[in-house]
Amino acid sequence: MSDIFLIACAVLPAAVLMAYIYKKDTLEKEPSGLLKKLVLCGIIATIPAIVLESVGSALLSVFFETNTLAYAVLINFLVI
């Protein structure tokens, strides 16, 4: 599958849910500028997460083989 299709499959449900909740909120709607900033900050926050996960995975693979139970436990509970 293409990368764009996978990204769309990941983003579309969240975008639809966000739009639905925004339209249903009748009491105190948050400013749309604030919501856009929050979404942008969430997107930007993924960059350090990707870098740290890659570094952690590389460091663990130095000490453990990738198909062992110890590696799986450490990658899932410490790195991710």
C-alpha positions as CSV (number, residue, x, y, z in Angstrom):
1,M,0.0,0.0,0.0
2,S,1.1,3.5,-0.6
3,D,2.3,5.7,2.3
4,I,-0.3,8.4,1.5
5,F,-3.1,5.8,1.8
6,L,-1.8,4.6,5.2
7,I,-1.5,8.2,6.5
8,A,-5.0,9.0,5.3
9,C,-6.3,5.8,7.1
10,A,-4.6,7.0,10.3
11,V,-5.7,10.7,10.1
12,L,-9.2,10.4,8.7
13,P,-11.0,8.9,11.8
14,A,-9.5,11.4,14.1
15,A,-10.4,14.3,11.8
16,V,-14.0,13.1,11.4
17,L,-14.3,12.6,15.2
18,M,-12.9,16.1,15.9
19,A,-15.2,17.7,13.4
20,Y,-18.2,15.8,14.8
21,I,-17.5,16.9,18.4
22,Y,-16.8,20.5,17.4
23,K,-20.1,20.7,15.6
24,K,-22.0,19.1,18.5
25,D,-20.4,21.5,21.1
26,T,-23.1,24.2,21.6
27,L,-22.2,25.6,25.0
28,E,-18.7,26.9,24.7
29,K,-16.9,26.3,21.5
30,E,-13.2,26.7,21.6
31,P,-11.7,29.1,19.1
32,S,-10.8,27.4,15.9
33,G,-7.3,29.1,16.0
34,L,-6.6,27.3,19.3
35,L,-7.7,24.0,17.9
36,K,-5.5,24.4,14.8
37,K,-2.5,25.2,17.1
38,L,-3.2,22.2,19.2
39,V,-3.4,19.9,16.2
40,L,-0.2,21.4,14.8
41,C,1.6,20.9,18.2
42,G,0.4,17.3,18.2
43,I,1.9,16.8,14.8
44,I,5.2,18.4,15.7
45,A,5.3,16.3,18.9
46,T,5.5,13.1,16.9
47,I,8.9,14.1,15.5
48,P,10.9,13.7,18.8
49,A,8.9,10.6,19.5
50,I,10.0,9.0,16.3
51,V,13.6,10.0,16.9
52,L,13.6,8.7,20.5
53,E,12.0,5.4,19.5
54,S,14.5,4.9,16.7
55,V,17.4,5.6,19.0
56,G,16.0,3.4,21.8
57,S,15.4,0.6,19.4
58,A,18.9,0.8,18.0
59,L,20.4,0.8,21.5
60,L,18.4,-2.2,22.6
61,S,19.4,-4.1,19.5
62,V,23.0,-3.7,20.5
63,F,22.4,-5.5,23.8
64,F,19.6,-8.0,22.9
65,E,18.6,-9.9,19.8
66,T,15.4,-8.5,18.3
67,N,13.5,-11.8,18.5
68,T,13.9,-12.4,22.2
69,L,11.4,-11.9,25.1
70,A,13.7,-9.5,26.9
71,Y,13.9,-7.3,23.8
72,A,10.2,-7.3,23.4
73,V,9.5,-6.4,27.0
74,L,12.1,-3.6,27.1
75,I,11.0,-2.1,23.8
76,N,7.4,-2.1,24.8
77,F,7.7,-0.9,28.3
78,L,10.8,1.4,28.2
79,V,11.2,2.7,24.7
80,I,7.7,3.0,23.3
